[in-house]
């Protein structure tokens, strides 16, 4: 599993993820480091690598090419567009998950079947 994020944990993240704790927000810990540690606590045998960077600018095609599936938990259209573009280029499916208020969404995009960018109108 590869975790990618360029942000640090803030108080506003605590109600949306079980992977972050109050001390993570207090210290401004990197999200990828906190998430990797919590996932290892749940399953010590999991193999996790982290990339502290922006998925739109700091991640190459090889990261996407090596994945079986990409799961996007991002909060911007631009990040979704970039994930979609990379996945379509390397022929990988991706799952887009998000939450807004009390509403959650989950969509699956498959190369040559549907795409995020095409749904934008």
C-alpha positions as semicolon CSV with decimal commas, in nm:
position;residue;x (nm);y (nm);z (nm)
1;X;0,000;0,000;0,000
2;X;0,128;0,344;-0,086
3;X;-0,012;0,649;0,095
4;X;0,026;0,989;-0,071
5;X;-0,050;1,327;0,087
6;X;0,116;1,665;0,123
7;X;-0,076;1,788;0,425
8;X;-0,050;1,782;0,802
9;X;-0,318;1,670;1,047
10;X;-0,543;1,951;1,173
11;X;-0,827;1,954;1,426
12;X;-1,079;1,966;1,141
13;X;-0,956;1,624;1,021
14;X;-1,031;1,444;1,348
15;X;-1,404;1,397;1,291
16;X;-1,352;1,252;0,941
17;X;-1,084;0,990;0,996
18;X;-1,022;0,721;1,254
19;X;-0,654;0,726;1,156
20;X;-0,578;1,062;1,319
21;X;-0,558;1,150;1,686
22;X;-0,567;1,477;1,875
23;X;-0,191;1,465;1,940
24;X;-0,133;1,436;1,564
25;X;-0,319;1,763;1,511
26;X;-0,150;1,931;1,807
27;X;0,196;1,853;1,669
28;X;0,105;1,911;1,303
29;X;0,210;1,560;1,211
30;X;0,217;1,459;0,845
31;X;-0,102;1,278;0,747
32;X;0,087;1,001;0,566
33;X;0,298;0,924;0,874
34;X;0,004;0,920;1,115
35;X;-0,208;0,708;0,879
36;X;0,075;0,460;0,819
37;X;0,135;0,419;1,192
38;X;-0,235;0,358;1,268
39;X;-0,270;0,108;0,984
40;X;0,036;-0,081;1,115
41;X;-0,129;-0,090;1,460
42;X;-0,432;-0,256;1,300
43;X;-0,226;-0,498;1,091
44;X;0,144;-0,529;1,177
45;X;0,205;-0,737;0,865
46;X;0,094;-0,469;0,620
47;X;0,356;-0,328;0,383
48;X;0,313;0,049;0,362
49;X;0,520;0,310;0,185
50;X;0,451;0,682;0,205
51;X;0,500;0,975;-0,026
52;X;0,485;1,319;0,131
53;X;0,386;1,511;-0,179
54;X;0,111;1,639;-0,402
55;X;-0,054;1,371;-0,616
56;X;-0,087;1,624;-0,899
57;X;0,279;1,726;-0,916
58;X;0,503;1,493;-0,714
59;X;0,388;1,145;-0,816
60;X;0,495;0,975;-1,136
61;X;0,317;0,723;-1,354
62;X;0,512;0,430;-1,205
63;X;0,331;0,467;-0,872
64;X;-0,002;0,431;-1,053
65;X;0,129;0,159;-1,284
66;X;0,238;-0,053;-0,986
67;X;-0,103;-0,030;-0,816
68;X;-0,379;-0,288;-0,849
69;X;-0,638;-0,021;-0,773
70;X;-0,617;0,343;-0,666
71;X;-0,836;0,474;-0,386
72;X;-0,874;0,850;-0,385
73;X;-0,983;1,025;-0,067
74;X;-0,920;1,379;-0,180
75;X;-1,112;1,700;-0,137
76;X;-1,052;1,884;-0,464
77;X;-1,167;1,849;-0,821
78;X;-0,814;1,914;-0,942
79;X;-0,673;1,622;-0,741
80;X;-0,953;1,395;-0,867
81;X;-0,887;1,507;-1,223
82;X;-0,514;1,431;-1,186
83;X;-0,577;1,088;-1,031
84;X;-0,823;1,009;-1,309
85;X;-0,576;1,119;-1,576
86;X;-0,295;0,903;-1,437
87;X;-0,520;0,598;-1,388
88;X;-0,661;0,622;-1,739
89;X;-0,308;0,652;-1,885
90;X;-0,190;0,331;-1,714
91;X;-0,521;0,141;-1,738
92;X;-0,595;0,117;-1,364
93;X;-0,935;0,142;-1,195
94;X;-0,982;0,392;-0,919
95;X;-1,233;0,447;-0,644
96;X;-1,329;0,800;-0,546
97;X;-1,457;0,834;-0,192
98;X;-1,556;1,148;-0,011
99;X;-1,770;1,302;0,256
100;X;-1,947;1,636;0,277
101;X;-2,141;1,708;0,593
102;X;-2,344;1,395;0,662
103;X;-2,336;1,271;0,303
104;X;-2,081;1,025;0,172
105;X;-2,007;0,936;-0,188
106;X;-1,828;0,650;-0,356
107;X;-1,773;0,612;-0,729
108;X;-1,568;0,364;-0,929
109;X;-1,399;0,465;-1,253
110;X;-1,281;0,200;-1,497
111;X;-1,055;0,265;-1,796
112;X;-1,245;0,250;-2,127
113;X;-1,580;0,238;-1,941
114;X;-1,619;0,567;-1,756
115;X;-1,405;0,850;-1,630
116;X;-1,417;1,130;-1,377
117;X;-1,333;1,404;-1,627
118;X;-1,618;1,292;-1,855
119;X;-1,865;1,334;-1,568
120;X;-1,775;1,701;-1,523
121;X;-1,979;1,812;-1,826
